[in-house]
Structures are given as structure tokens and as C-alpha cells.
Amino acid sequence: MVIATPSRRDVLQFTAGAGALPWLAACASATGDELGVEMPELRAVGQPMPQGVPLPETPPLAKSEDSVGFAIVGLGDYALRQMMPRFVNARRAHIAAVVTGNAEKGDIIGAAYGVPEDARYSYENFAEIAEDDRVDAVYIVLPSGLHMEWTEKAFAAGKHVLCEKPMALSSAECERMIAAAEQAHRKLMIAYRCHFEPFNLRAMELMRAQAVGDIRVIRTDQHYRAGPATPAQNWRLSRALGGQGPLEDYGIYGVQSALYLSGEMPESIVARAYRPKDDPRFSEIAAYVGTLMQFPSGAVAQLSTSYDSAGSNRAVVRGTGGTLTMSPATSYTGNRMTLDTGTAEILEPGDPTVQFAGQLDHLADAIRDDIAVRTSGEMGLRDVRLMEAIYLSAAEDRIISMNPDGTMKG
Ligand code: NAD
């Protein structure tokens, strides 16, 4: 355990002058020891069963002969409350195995989902999954800092991979994951569910059809207040497992929206980050990140995300001929969207909950029919590169010029 070094934990100034962001600059590449902060162990460990998890009354079974069997790695909130209950709606995907560090939880969940006892794996015996023909793909729903390690393990076992967002916490990790997929000749998909969600798909179509005219400004907001916790209690607050701030886990929706709504890649990025003083939640990460992206067309995107302000999940596109407002923009359910070109029209393009089965079936189709994955590892890498540029801009208080592939110029 390492004791905090006060000089490295100085508050970030939102309106920083040159060199006023030493803490974030140090974070960009330093280890816990160098930073003088307590880092949790970077390995998969079992967690208690979350409260009030819904369990299926009858196990959701494979619906087709060529249904793709998924092993779910990490039985936490998102897996148990959102994704696993939605397999019942997939036409070509089913749950074939679970992987957890909590055997008791694995048995309760395994029994409820019809997973045979010999398909309930631990983090220790995971490599045995290589011999298990019931499993075609591994779905990684672990804390983000573990995505690369478990993606590599899954490819080493000869399986395809669906990996939760963010793909990983650095572009170097993403590159390793892409290389591992290529070496294994297996598919790698990032679980960007909004690419299968009717409101976001319709918004993309509308923007390509110039429904608001020429896009001038995109604004995105992803905010909530994290409860009282330390990094050891909540992995999202831990630099090793969650990243440098709210951008990786929540603000990433704003980054994605800005790109798929504008249809462009930024040519420059300038950003600010803020870390409040003496708040145990933010001993390792920033509480707020604000970003300005400039696109080649002249459009700008203003992205704002935090773990310490009242909830918001919103995207607004303002063009020369109107405004598209999405709020909530990227929710699991209940998305809302208004197009105002003089008169406001409420759009209801479909049921948002189809996004979950949609992404599962997409990977299943990609595997069985050998088609390209819509939300590829390259897309995940691109976004992580942009996030690196955002944090670097905040740390060094400068505008970063970007290449079209998301790498930084110079
Ligand atoms: P969670 O804390 O509820 O669950 C994480 C699970 O990972 C734990 O229950 C545990 O089973 C396992 N785990 C293994 N090693 C661990 C460790 N060292 N520390 C903590 N847990 C460990 O988190 P979550 O909300 O389910 O998020 C998991 C992943 O899913 C993250 O990558 C997150 O970004 C992603 N996610 C995606 C969405 C989405 O809408 N696509 C929503 C929420 C979460």
C-alpha cells in the first residue's frame, strides 16, 4: 500500500494556465507507485451477488441450430440486470457458459440460465474453455482495466470476443487486442449497443439526410453523481480499473455520438479536466472532463461529462435549418428525440430495448456468415485514441491536432 504524495494530488484547475495540470499530466503514463496513490490489484476477483437481480423463470435456450454460444465473463450489474436477461430476445445467440470468481453466484446464475455445471468456469480454470465446443464467443463484462487481459485469454482459447466499452484504457492495449484477434483468426466486436438502437440509428440517418441542414454545433452531456466510495470500493473511481476520469465509462457515449452524428473525425481537440480537492471519490481520477472538438466541415462538438453533477444523458445537434434533441440519448430504454425545423416533431423510431439482442445477433451473424463487424476493434481503438488526446490536452493545456484515424499529429 502506498501513501499519497500531496504534491502529486493537487487539485486540477478548470481554468488552468500553462503547467497548472501536473496531476493529470503525471497520470497519463505513471504507475501507482510513481503517483503515490493506492492502486487496487489489477486482476479479476469475484464480487458478491448484486441485490435484486432478476432471474428468468425458464432458462432462455438456443433458438436455432447454428445459435452462437456465449460465455459471460464477469457477473456484475450490467451482465445480470441488462445483457443476460436480453438473450431471450436473440434469434442466433444463447448463454452457454459463465465465468466468475464467486462460485456460489455462478451456481445461482448458472442454474437460472440453464448453464450446465461443467460450463460454470472460474477465473482460474478459464483456459479449459478452449476444449469446450459449446462456447463459440466470450463476452467480457469486467471492469475496463481488465478488458485487454481477458480478451487476449479468450483469443488464446480460440474463441470470438464481444468486449464491453471502453475497449481498453490505452491505445497500446487496444492494438494488442486487435493483433490477438488477427493472430487467432477470430472476430472482435466492441459492445457499442447504440449502433443497434432505433433512436440512434434514426438520428444517424437524419443527419446524413441533412434533416437539420449543415451541422454547426453538437453538444453532449453524460453526468451523474457517484455515491460516497473510494477507488478500492468502486472500480470506476480507480485509475487502474476505470481510467483517468468519467470519459472512459460514461463520456464515451458523447464521443461516439459526436462522431456518428457529425459523420466526421475531429481535426483538433482542446479539453479541460477538474479534480476536486479532498474528495475520496476523486483521489485517483478527474471528476469532470470538458472537450471541444473541431471538425473539418467547421462544425464543433462540445462534450461534457462528470461523476459529480446531477444526471444527464443528452445529445443536441444544431444545424443551419433546425435542431435534433435526444434526451435521454443513449439509455437502455425510454429514449426520446425531437426534431425541430420550425415545428417540433417528436420521433419514435422503435423500441430501444432491441439494442441488446441486436448486438448479440450481429456478432452471431458475423461469426456464422463471416461478415464484417459493425463496431470493430478499430472503432474501439479510434475512440480510445481520442480519449488519450482529450486527457493530454487537459494535462498539457494545449490544442491537439488530430489525424483522421484518431492519432495525434506530430
Ligand atoms: P460491476 O462492478 O457491476 O461488475 C463488474 C463485475 O466484474 C463484478 O461483479 C465481478 O463479477 C467482476 N470482477 C472481476 N474482477 C473484478 C475486480 N477486480 N473489481 C471489480 N469487479 C470485478 O460493473 P458493471 O457496471 O457490470 O460494468 C462492467 C463492464 O460493463 C464495464 O466495462 C462497463 O464499462 C461495462 N458497462 C457497459 C454498459 C453499456 O451500456 N454498454 C453499461 C454498464 C457497464
Residues whose N, C-alpha, C, O or C-beta is under 5 A from the ligand:
A	BS01	NAD	E41 R43 A44 V45 Q47 G74 L75 G76 D77 Y78 A79 V141 L142 P143 S144 E164 K165 P166 A191 W235 D249
